[in-house]
Amino acid sequence: MTTLLRRSKWQIWKDVIFSLMVRQVRTSFADKFGLSWAIIQPVSFIFILSFIRGRLDGGETYSMPTFVFMAYGLVIIQLFLQVFQSSSNGIKRSKPLFAFRQVQPISPVIAAGLFEGVVKLFVILCMAVIMYFLSIELRLDDPLLVILNLFSLCLFSMSLGLICGLVSAFIPEMDKVFSLLTRPLFFISGVFFSLRDFPPEIWWALDWNPILHAIELSRGAAYSSYNEVGVSQAYVIEVTMVTTFIALVFYRATWKRALGQ
């Protein structure tokens, strides 16, 4: 007699997300460079930026090596941008799969976010190895706070990606608008600078950006002597929670109509 194996909804959802992650691995690393390009690109960029800034501050930026200063900025902004882009494109890219009732629009968004997060974690580990062989001081005074900031930013970017992906399902032209809006973030999120590089009178023009807070707080968590100013851990958490709530409410209200577009 044939025995039917019944799975819970949670098991089905977990298997769907895992399958979507495997699918993304195959499509993202199908070229000759594969995963190596995800490491070569940020590391080479960090070396270039560190050399430029190192000529100005002597290789040390506010008590931490300039390479480490730039590394935190570049890795975190790339985490945000790549998770956001993958999450926002996840619904459109996986639309043919929605014919299977087990696959819901939020599944490719979560899978894309988890995939980019795992890739970036691997990049961070490889950069730590590179720093060790280059004899660059490797410190992590408060690792839990760094992990909290990375997790918060990843969840924040996934939530924004979910919102933008749903909006783009109704208005396809919005993809170009969202891509245009994210470009300035690379220059205003503290990748190349610290808030202390500017007078306090103009901090209000920069510290609305939660990415800047996450970068500066992560630098301070790694090097307690960094003494970050003008940023708030509570602000990062609050923005993440509010954005996630709005994204889930918007998804709940529109996902069925989005499938019909």
C-alpha positions in Angstrom: 0.0 0.0 0.0 1.3 3.5 -0.9 1.9 5.8 2.0 1.3 9.5 1.5 3.8 11.7 3.1 2.1 14.8 4.5 4.1 17.9 5.1 3.2 20.9 7.1 2.9 24.3 5.4 6.1 25.4 7.1 8.0 22.5 5.6 6.6 23.2 2.2 7.5 26.9 2.5 11.0 26.0 3.7 11.6 23.6 0.8 10.3 26.2 -1.7 12.7 28.9 -0.4 15.6 26.5 -0.5 14.8 25.5 -4.0 14.6 29.1 -5.1 18.0 29.8 -3.4 19.6 26.9 -5.4 18.0 28.2 -8.5 19.6 31.6 -7.8 23.0 30.1 -7.2 22.9 28.5 -10.6 21.9 31.6 -12.4 24.2 34.0 -10.5 27.3 31.9 -10.8 26.8 30.5 -14.2 29.7 32.4 -15.8 33.5 31.6 -15.6 34.2 33.9 -12.7 31.5 32.6 -10.5 31.8 33.3 -6.8 35.3 34.6 -7.2 34.0 37.8 -8.8 31.9 38.5 -5.7 35.2 38.6 -3.8 37.5 40.2 -6.3 35.3 43.2 -7.0 34.9 44.5 -3.4 38.5 43.7 -2.4 40.0 45.5 -5.3 37.7 48.4 -4.8 38.6 48.6 -1.1 42.3 48.6 -2.0 41.9 51.5 -4.4 39.8 53.6 -2.0 42.1 52.8 0.9 45.1 53.9 -1.1 43.4 57.2 -2.0 42.2 58.0 1.6 45.4 56.6 3.1 47.3 59.3 1.2 45.3 61.9 3.2 45.3 60.4 6.7 48.4 58.3 6.8 46.8 54.9 6.6 44.8 55.3 9.8 41.3 56.8 10.0 40.0 57.7 13.4 42.1 55.1 15.2 41.2 52.2 12.8 43.2 51.1 9.7 41.9 52.8 6.6 41.5 49.5 4.9 39.2 48.3 7.6 37.4 51.7 7.6 36.7 51.4 3.9 35.9 47.6 4.1 33.0 48.2 6.5 31.6 50.9 4.4 31.8 49.1 1.1 30.7 45.7 2.3 27.6 47.1 4.1 26.5 49.3 1.2 26.9 46.4 -1.2 24.9 44.2 1.1 22.1 46.7 1.1 22.1 47.4 -2.7 22.5 43.7 -3.7 19.8 42.5 -1.3 17.5 45.3 -2.4 18.0 44.7 -6.1 17.6 40.9 -5.9 14.5 41.2 -3.6 12.8 43.8 -5.8 13.5 41.7 -9.0 12.5 38.5 -7.3 8.8 38.7 -8.0 9.2 39.6 -11.6 11.9 37.0 -12.2 10.0 34.2 -10.6 6.6 35.0 -12.0 6.3 31.8 -14.1 6.7 29.8 -10.9 3.6 31.3 -9.4 1.6 28.8 -11.4 2.5 26.4 -8.6 0.3 27.2 -5.6 3.2 26.4 -3.2 5.2 29.3 -4.5 4.0 32.7 -3.2 5.4 36.1 -4.3 7.1 36.6 -0.9 9.1 33.4 -1.3 11.6 34.6 -4.0 12.0 37.8 -2.1 13.1 35.9 1.0 15.2 33.5 -1.0 17.0 36.4 -2.8 17.7 38.2 0.5 19.1 35.1 2.2 21.2 34.2 -0.9 22.8 37.7 -1.0 23.3 37.6 2.7 25.1 34.3 2.6 27.3 35.4 -0.3 28.3 38.6 1.5 29.1 36.6 4.7 31.4 34.5 2.6 33.0 37.6 1.2 33.5 39.0 4.7 35.3 35.7 5.8 37.5 35.9 2.7 38.4 39.5 3.5 39.3 38.5 7.0 41.7 35.9 5.7 43.2 38.5 3.3 43.7 41.0 6.2 45.4 38.2 8.2 48.0 37.5 5.5 48.5 41.3 5.0 49.2 41.7 8.7 46.3 44.2 9.0 45.0 44.4 12.6 41.8 42.4 12.8 39.6 43.4 15.7 36.0 42.8 16.6 35.3 44.3 20.0 31.6 43.8 19.9 30.7 41.1 17.3 27.1 40.8 18.4 26.5 44.5 17.6 28.1 44.0 14.1 25.8 41.0 13.5 22.8 43.0 14.7 23.5 45.8 12.3 24.1 43.5 9.3 20.9 41.6 10.1 18.9 44.8 10.5 20.2 46.2 7.3 19.5 43.0 5.4 15.9 42.8 6.7 15.5 46.5 5.9 16.6 46.1 2.3 14.5 43.0 1.9 11.4 44.9 3.1 12.1 47.8 0.7 12.7 45.3 -2.1 9.4 43.6 -1.4 7.6 47.0 -1.5 9.3 48.0 -4.7 8.8 44.6 -6.3 5.0 44.8 -5.7 4.9 48.4 -7.0 6.8 47.3 -10.1 4.3 44.5 -10.7 1.6 47.2 -11.2 3.9 49.9 -12.8 6.8 48.2 -14.6 8.4 51.6 -15.3 9.1 52.1 -11.6 12.1 49.7 -11.9 14.0 52.5 -13.6 13.0 55.0 -10.9 14.0 52.8 -8.1 17.4 52.1 -9.8 18.0 55.8 -10.2 17.1 56.6 -6.5 19.5 54.0 -5.1 22.6 55.4 -7.0 23.2 58.4 -4.7 23.2 56.0 -1.7 26.8 55.0 -2.5 28.0 58.5 -1.9 25.9 59.6 1.0 26.0 56.5 3.2 29.4 57.0 4.9 31.3 54.6 2.6 34.1 57.1 2.0 33.7 59.3 5.1 32.7 59.6 8.7 30.3 62.1 10.1 33.2 63.6 11.9 34.5 64.7 8.5 31.7 67.3 8.5 30.7 70.0 10.9 27.7 69.1 13.2 25.6 71.8 11.7 25.1 69.8 8.5 24.7 66.3 10.1 20.9 66.6 9.7 21.4 66.4 5.9 23.1 62.9 6.3 21.9 61.2 9.4 18.3 60.5 8.1 20.0 57.6 6.2 19.8 54.4 8.3 22.6 52.9 6.1 25.0 55.6 7.4 24.0 54.7 11.0 24.6 51.0 10.4 28.0 51.6 8.8 29.2 54.0 11.6 27.9 51.8 14.4 29.5 48.7 12.9 32.9 50.5 12.7 32.5 51.5 16.3 31.5 48.0 17.3 34.6 46.6 15.6 37.0 49.3 17.1 35.7 50.7 20.4 38.3 53.4 20.1 36.5 54.7 16.9 33.9 56.6 19.1 31.2 57.0 16.5 29.1 60.2 16.8 25.7 61.4 15.5 24.3 57.9 15.0 21.8 55.7 16.9 21.3 52.0 17.2 17.7 52.6 18.2 17.1 54.5 15.0 18.4 51.5 12.8 16.1 49.1 14.7 13.1 51.4 14.6 13.4 52.1 10.9 13.8 48.4 10.2 10.7 47.4 12.2 8.6 50.1 10.7 9.7 49.3 7.1 9.1 45.6 7.7 5.6 46.2 9.1 4.7 48.4 6.1 6.1 45.9 3.7 4.1 43.0 5.2 0.9 45.0 5.3 1.3 46.1 1.7 2.1 42.5 0.6 -1.0 41.2 2.4 -3.2 43.8 0.7 -1.8 43.5 -2.9 -0.1 40.1 -3.5 -3.2 38.5 -5.2 -3.7 41.4 -7.5 0.1 41.4 -8.3 -0.1 37.8 -9.5 -2.7 38.9 -12.0 -0.6 41.6 -13.6 
